[in-house]
Amino acid sequence: DGDGGDGGDNGGFTLCFPGHSIVNLEDGTSIEMSELKIGDRVQVTKDGKFDIVYSFGHYQPESVSEYLNIESTAKAAPITMSPPHMLFLDSGKVVPASTIKIGDVLLGGNIVIKVNKVSSKGAYAPFTYSGSIVVNGVVASNYVSLTGTSTFLGVDMQSLAHTVVGVRRAFCKLNLCEETYSDDGIATWVPYQTAAWIAAKEAVIGFLIVTGGVIAFSRRRFQKIAI
């Protein structure tokens, strides 16, 4: 048991929720994540809005992985999720589970009272058109943070991830997307390795952007002086 996350170790390809997690359907029923299917309409906001599950970024029913179990003052059971998976705070920020600590206030006002590691069966990462999903009464993101923070180059990770998968959403709305998975259970349309590589190079990319900006500014200044 502990009072915080584990610093962002994603446990390999575990980027999701275990099968025993509970989601709410529009017909008023609640089911385990392992029963959720593409096309189901699930609750995605605290005030009861529902949206369609159009894909699973990760789908591996038989895997057993390490997750973070985040218990709050909510009446529902604790939400269990992989460390890099993000969830919404009452402040409006969307942060990876690995950064959650006792005293944090989740969206809706419930306060985190315990965080510990658990091993659970199944790995599921449902994607909705809205980019969020309510799991065990907690509003969680569809996405993960590969940087271990809520931003990438100063840009909100939730907005960035939602924008990046926009093409996939558009194709699925037109019924033009197929769902296949790698041996690790990752959807083949998800560029995980590429995204992880880019995230790992954040400092280098930031340096190049700043350097390029300084060079461009210096050139304009020199040209004005020359004129």
Salt bridges, closest charged atoms under 4 A:
ASP1 OD2 - LYS114 NZ 3.21
GLU26 OE1 - ARG41 NE 2.57
ASP40 OD1 - LYS37 NZ 3.73
ASP47 OD2 - LYS49 NZ 3.07
GLU62 OE1 - LYS121 NZ 3.30
ASP104 OD1 - LYS101 NZ 3.35
GLU179 OE1 - ARG168 NH2 3.09
